[in-house]
Amino acid sequence: MSLPRMNWDDLPADVRRAVEAHTGPVTAASTASGGFNSAIAATLRTRSGTVFCKGLPASHRQIVTQRREREINPHVVGLSPRLLWHVEVDGWDLSGFEHIDGRHADYRPDSDDLPLIAECLRRLQQVACPDIPLKQADQRLSGYVTEPAEAEMFAGSSLLHTDWNSANLLISDRAYLVDWAWATRGAAWLDPAGWLIWLMAEGRHTATQAEAWAEQIPSWQAAPADAVAAYAKANARLWAEIAQASGDEWTSRTASAAGAWALYRAT
């Protein structure tokens, strides 16, 4: 699933010059270790400040995810770093974002980050879904349900992030949500449901502990039990497929968590 990560100095000179037309000369660059959806993801330091640069070759099949992130950005200012500039040159598509001086979230059960993330999620659920092309949750999961009617339970009009792994939450004075590659339109409760799987996979929460955090989100409180059970089952099938194709340790761990939650919801 993840893309090979390259360094700033590996970009063609014309591409670096196009970026520096916005930033001024880059004096130092550090490549991000987290994230899976960008070929270049680097913190750039300049005399005028620091920015975060990410991007893909313009011909890459996932380029639509970068464009989607730029389209969403004006609607999630305050929840996510602000988009500062965008360049397309010499076969590359790069975006520059406000730099957040923070760290990746800690998902362990006793982490002080969890209330900040819950507040970020509550705030996101107050944002109206913009009128832009987005995948529909019921369509994304239609291949993993037992009956077509189950997928219909996931439909809705809310803006969903859908990728709540800890690398996509930056902790500073609050939690910032990054990487909107898999933004989706659907039922609001799907985001807290997605978050709890990552709490189990990365933070080693039990299903009961993880659901206690989801319970802090109003949409989860109103989610129909049969819809949640159908989602848990579909998501377990999705992650089992991902883990089988990938073979990465983190996908296997996430698949195990998704399977454990599906069993918990089935009892």
N, C-alpha and C positions, 0 to 999 in steps of 0.2 A: 504493500500500500504506500509506503513512504518513498519519497524521491531522493536520489543522491544529492547531497548538499555540497555546493561549491562555495569558494571564498570570493570576496570582493575583488581581489587582484586577478582572479581568473576570468572576470568579465572582459569582453573586448574593450579596447581603449576608447572607441567612439561612444560606447554605452556609458562608461564611467564619466566621460566628459559631459554627456547629456545630463547625467544626474548632478554633476558638480555645477552645471549651469543654474540649478535650483538651490544647491546647498553651499556653494563655495568649495574650495579645495578640501578634500577629505584627508585629515591628518592621521587617522587611525580607524581601523575597522575590525570588528570582532564578529565571527560567525555564530549564529544561534544554534544551540544543540537541540532544542525542542522543535516540535511541529513536523508535519509530514507532507504539506501540500505545496511547498515552494522549493525551487531549485536553488534560489539565492535568498537568504534571510540573514541580514547583518545589521548590526548597530554601527552607524557611521558617525564619527566625531569630526567636527569642523570647528573653525574659529568662531563661528556664530552660534554654535549649539550642536545638539545631538539629535539624530533622526534614526528611524528604523526603516530599512529598505527591504522589500521582498519582491519576488517576481518569478517568472517562468519564460522559457522561450515562447515567442508568440505563436508558434505552430503546435505547441503542446496540446494534447487532447483535454487537459484540465484547465486550459486558459479561461474557460467560461467561469471558473470558480473565482479567479482574480477579478474579473469584470463584475461579477455579482457582489463581491466584497466592496468594490468602489461604489456601486449603486446603493448599497445598503448604508454605507457609512454616514451620510448626512442625517439619517433617521435614528442613529444610535450614538450620536455625540453625547459624551458624558458617561456612557456605558463602555465605549470602546475608544481607543486612540483615534484622533482626528486625522483624516487624509489630508496631506499637505500638497502633494504633487503626483503627477503620473507622466511617465515617458514611454514611448514606443520607438525604438531605434535599433537598427542593425539586427533585426530578428528577435529582439527582447522586449518584454512588457514588464515594466517595473513600477511599483508604487512606493511612495514615501509617506510614512506615518509619524505623527507625534511620538516622541520617545517617552515611555513610562519608566521611571526609575523604580522598578519593582522586581519581584522574584516570582517564580512559578508557585502555584498554590500547594499547600500541604493538606492532603486529604485524610490524614490519620484522625481517628475518632476524637482525640482530645485537642485537635488543632483549633487555634483561635481564628484561623482563616474561614472556617465554615459559616459562621454568622455573616461575614462580609459577602460570601458567595451567595448565600440565601437572599440577602438584601439585593444583590445585583440581579438575581433571577426574578425577584418580585418586581423590580423596576423595569426589567425587560418586558415583563408581561403587561405592563401598562402602555407599551409602545404600539401604536397602530401599525399593522403590517402594510408596508408601502405597496403601491400599485406597480410592481415590477415583475418580470418573469421569474417565478420561483417554482421549484419542484413541489408537488403536493405530497403530504405525508402518506395518504392512502395509496398513492401511486408508487412511492418509494418502497413500501412494504408489501405491496400486493402479491409479490412472488413468494412470500414467507408465511402467509396465513393458511389456515385449514379451509376456511370458507370465504368466498368473496365478501360476504356481509361483515366479516371481521375487519377487513381493511376499511370499510366505510366508517367504522367507529373512530378511526384516526383522523378523519377529515375535520377541517375547521378553518378559521380565518386568522389565526394568530401567527405572528412572526416567531419562528423557532430557530435556535442556533444549531441544535442537535449534536454537537460535538464537545461535550463537557469534560474532556480529559484535562488533567491538571496543568498541562503546558499551555492550554488556551485561557487560563485565568492568571492574570498578573496581579500580585498583591502589593499595594503601596498604602496610601491612606485609606483606600477602599479597594474593591475587586474590579478589575477591568477585564472585559471579555474580548478576546482577539480571535482572528482566523474564522471568517464567516464563509468558508469554502462550501459548507453543506447546509447553508440556510434553506429553510423549508417553510411552507405555509401549512398549518394543520391545527389540531386540537391543542390548546394551551398546555394541558397536563403532560404532554409528551416530553417537554423539556425537563421538568423535575424527575420524570421517570428515567430519562436518559442520564441525568446527573447521578441518580442513586446507583446505577450500574457501575459508574466510574468510582464512586465512593467504595463500593465493594471490591472492585478490581485493583485500585491503586491504594486505597486507605485501609483495606482489610476490614471494612465494616461487615457486620452480619446484615442479613436482609432486614431484620427488625430495626437495627441502628440506622441503616440507610433510609428506610422508609420514614423514620422519625424526622429526618431532615426534609424529605419531600413533603411531609405533612405541614411544614411551615409555609408552604406555597398555596395560596387560596385555590388555584386551579386544580391542584392535586386533591384537595379536600372534596371537591365536587366531581371528581372523575368516577364514572361508573365502574364498579368492580369487575364486571365481565369484560369491559373494554381494556382495563389494565391487564387482566389475565391474558387476553388475546395479544396485547402488545408484548408482554413479557415472553410469550411463546414465540412470536414472530421474531423478536429481537434475538432470542437465543439461537434460532435457526440462521439468522443473518450472520451472527458472530461466529457460529460454527463453520459456516462457509468461508468467511474471511480467514479464520485461523487455519483451516485446511489448505487454502491457497497460499497463504503467506509463510507459515512455519515460524514466524517471529515469536519470541517469548511473550511479548506484551499482548499480541493478538490472542495467543492461547490463554493467557491469564484473564483477558477480558471476556473471552468466550466462556471460560469456566464460571466467571461471576454472573454472566447473563443466564447461563444454564441453571445456576443455583437459585437465582431469583425467580426464574420461570417455575421451578419446582416448588418454591415457597408459595408462589401465587396459585399454584394448582391444588394446594392442600387446603 
